[in-house]
């Protein structure tokens, strides 16, 4: 198997796993269950997961991963992709606090 990439966090890992499964790409997560061996905090940076794919699927997996990472980069820069969901508010509109404290 060939190293595809190392996700930044657990959410990115879950999304990439889902995308690879949807494309029918065989993968393996190195250190997938390591954080469950010991009780306490699961610090992702110290329990680095690595996504490995079959060499025959590497090119397809790379395209899937690159597309996902580019989409994440676009949304983090505040420029949502066309067709993505966002909240639209009137200019000067601020939500009212309806909490009565009860």
PyMOL commands that set and color helices and strands:
alter all, ss='L'
color gray80, all
select helices_A, chain A and resi 10-22+34-36+44-47+55-76
alter helices_A, ss='H'
color red, helices_A
select strands_A, chain A and resi 2-5+27-30+50-53
alter strands_A, ss='S'
color yellow, strands_A
deselect
rebuild
show_as cartoon
